[in-house]
Amino acid sequence: MKDRRRISHSLIVTALAFASLGAATPPTPKPGAVTSHVLVISIDGLRPDAIAQYKPQTLLRLQREGAWAAAQTIFPSKTLPSHTSMLTGVAPDVHGVLWNSEELDERGYVRVPTVFEIAHQQGFTTAGFFSKAKFRHLEKPGSFDYSQAPRGDIWMVTKTIGDAQHYLKFNQPNLLFVHIGEPDYAGHSVGWMSVFYRLAVRRADAAVASLLKAAEKSLGAGNYTVIITADHGGHGRDHGSDDERDMRIPWIVWGRGVETGRVSTDIKTMDTAATVLWLLGIRQPEGWSGRAVASAFTPAARLAAAAAIEAAGSKAAVPR
């Protein structure tokens, strides 16, 4: 009898755990324009030259098979301001996030619309997996079908990626954002471009490979588009300045609709949000400084995005 109770209790706990990660029957994904599924992976503190120097296998493959460029982040080149620009399409003087810590009780959520909020309002499903508590400022109510961030702490990649993989077993989000913190942790602890930073980059690379494997199983091969970028670089044991080593970030796009090769246009971190909406066929808000990086995609993809946005009632902003 006790064994039966234990088994019953275990099943209940397991069911609740699945439900907390979205294990309930998921909604049918809404069709997008270029793709119905966009996966944005931000590798915190990743410098573009670290990819060339350390040769992480997955990132090199995605770069080789996709489109890529060395992009530029915002000033101050810090995690929360930079990610806010990345995910709202506007500069800090518009979104107002200049602090870099979790201060949700004092400051509240970001004041401008996020890419998750806009996509969700258009009927697309959204999910976010954040590894730092400060991302709670971006978890605006009504923006996500599911999101998670630590409370007063950081999470390692095993936690964040593991939970994202589990979520993908039961859900097929239109927009999935995943944050990996290891290179930033190593940079602050030991130094950018140190031995431990190299190990952190390779650890992040392995996590990307695991996540893409889960995405392919959930969404199907060739049925999604991936954007891999960073919030900032770093030098010494810090970042935040206008130094080139802090301001330069990688920008790689791979998968459905992508034209292989180096992107010749200048890319800013705000362009990531604009590109996400463009891929799904959503008109970006007026006043955004971000522009879709259309030159990274095939002519057929550009036509599909333009047609979807025009059919929705408005023309897209001029893409880069």
Beta strands, then each sheet from edge to edge (+ up, - down):
strand 1: 38-43
strand 2: 67-72
strand 3: 126-129
strand 4: 146-148
strand 5: 175-180
strand 6: 225-229
strand 7: 248-255
strand 8: 261-262
sheet 1: 4+ 3+ 5+ 1+ 6+ 7- 2+ 8+
end
